[in-house]
C-alpha cells in the first residue's frame, strides 16, 4: 500500500506542468531577415513601406484583403532566396502553423531540429482572395524546435511575397528546476528503501 502511494506521488510530480493548453509559442519571438536584396521591393506597387520584422510575431492579424505590401514584411525575388527566421523564446512542441500572407503565393515553413538542421514542416497556402489572407496547416506529427524559417515556395504566385503574421500553436517544453530533480531523487530513494525493508520482512517470515 505504501509503495502504491509513493509511486502515485512520484507520477504526479513528473506530470506537473505537463498538461498545458495549446498557445501561440511564436508570440514575440525574435524575427530576422536574410541578408539578400529583395526586402521592401514593391515591384511597382504604390504605398508599400516595409514593416518592422517584429510585427510578424506580434500576435495581430490585419484585415483580410489589406494590400499585400501594407503592414507586412514583403519582398520580390526567386523562390527560396529570401527567408524570414522566427526564433522562439523557448523550445516548444508545435502541432499547428498559421500565417497571414500575400494570398496568391505558397510559403515553405521549415523548423530547426535537434541537430540544428532545417527540416520541412509544411507548405502554407493562404486563401486565394486578394491582398493579405490567412492560411494554416495541422502537422502530421508535432515538431520539437526552437526556430522556424519562412520562404517563398513554388507552385503558385508571382514572386512577390509578403508575411504579416506567423503563429506556431503548441506547448513550451518546460525544463525542470533543480529542486524538482532533488524531489524526484529523494522519492526514488524512498521507494528503494521501502522495497528493501519489505523484502527483508518477506525473507524473515520464510
C-alpha angles and dihedrals in degrees: 000000000000090000092053092050092049092047091051092048091052091048092053090047090054093048096047110122092007100105099067125156116253113263141169100278091180092065109130091354117158114269124204131178125219115254098250130115106251101086117118093010106143094184091228098317114132128229097036117145116168109245121226109274090236090068089073090073101030093107094242124124115202122224110288108253095036109149108272095243097044119097091351143101101250140176145167125223148088121323113275097010099104125041140183114218120203116195114199121225090234138010108276143184106232126195104167137036128204128189139178109202146137103311102227099056137074121232127209113215117196130183130212110243129209090272091055092251124134114244129183114260100172146316109243124207117191117218108282102245125107131301118344117003138161133260135173144182133199109215119235089227125014115253126222109219150138098212146025131206124207124198139157114277132206126250102068145025142040104281090260105116135182138172124194100170138015125184132181114200118208144079134300111242104235118220109219115242119240090253089060091054089049092053092047092050092048091049093050090048090052091050090052092049093051091047091051092050092048089049091053091049090051092051092047091056093055 
